[in-house]
């Protein structure tokens, strides 16, 4: 059993002209992630100029579900119409193996 067995992979596209605003939102969201209980790891990702994502891990299903209802998701959805081109794709995934280095 790992402390990162449960994960979420969210992908989203920025509205045209909002790429850097979305990148800034994700960078700033790190402070919210640090305060969120029940999260093992959190990564903000940029796949290309307008495609972004978040990958985060949790020790249990309860932590994963709490994150879906948490501050980062609420803040992103509050700015969804301005920042995002369409709805995000959010997948619940299971981590098969992980390494954490301190």
N, C-alpha and C positions, 0 to 999 in steps of 0.2 A: 504494500500500500504506500502510495506516494503522497506528499503534501501538495502535489500538483496534478492529481489524477483527473480532475474535472476542469474543462476549459471552455472558453467562448472565442469564436473567431467572427468578428464583425467586419464587413467590407462596405464601403460607401464611396460614391462619386461626388466630387465638389461641383456646385453650380459654376457655370462659366464665369470667370473673373473672381471667384471666391476661393481659389486654391490656397493662397497664402493665408487667408483668414481661417480656413479649416485647419491648415497646418499649425497655425498659432493656437487655435482652440485645443488641439490635441497636445501640443507642448505644454500649455497651461494646465491641462487636465491631470498632469502628473501629480500635482499637489493634492488634488481630490483623491487620486488613487492611493497615495501614501496614507491617507486618513481612513480609508475604507477597511473595516475589519473583515476578516475571512478571505482576503485575497492573498495569494502566494506571489504571483508575478503579474506584471502589467507592461505591455509594450504598445506604443503608438507606432504605426507603420505607414510608409509611403511607398506604394507600388510603382507609380509613375506620376506624371505631372498632375493628374486630377483624381487618381485612385488612392484611397487611404484605407486604413484598417486599424483595428485594435485586437490584440491577442492577450488574453489574461487567463490565469489559472487559479484553481481553488482546491482546498483539501476535500471538499464534500459538495453535494448537490445543493445544500442549503446556502452555502456561500455563493455559489454560482447564481442561484435564483435571486438572492438578495442584491447582487450586483446588477442584475437586469432591472431591478426596481430602484436602483440607487441614484446618487447625485450626478454621476457622469452621464448616465443614460438620460436623466431628466434634463440636464443642461443641453445636451446635444439635441434632444427632441424639441426643446424650446426654440432653438435656432434652426430647426430642420428646414423650414421653407426658404430661409435666407442662404444657408450654407450648402445644403444637400440637393443633388439632382436625383430625386426619387427616394424611396425608402431604403434604409440600410438592409443588408442581408446579414442575418445573425444566425450562426450555427453553433449548436451545442456539440462539442467534440470531446473525446476522451483521449488523454495523453497516455501513450503506450510506454514511453520511457522518457526520463528527463534527467538533466544534470544541472545542478545549481552550484556555482562557484562563488564564494564570498570574497 
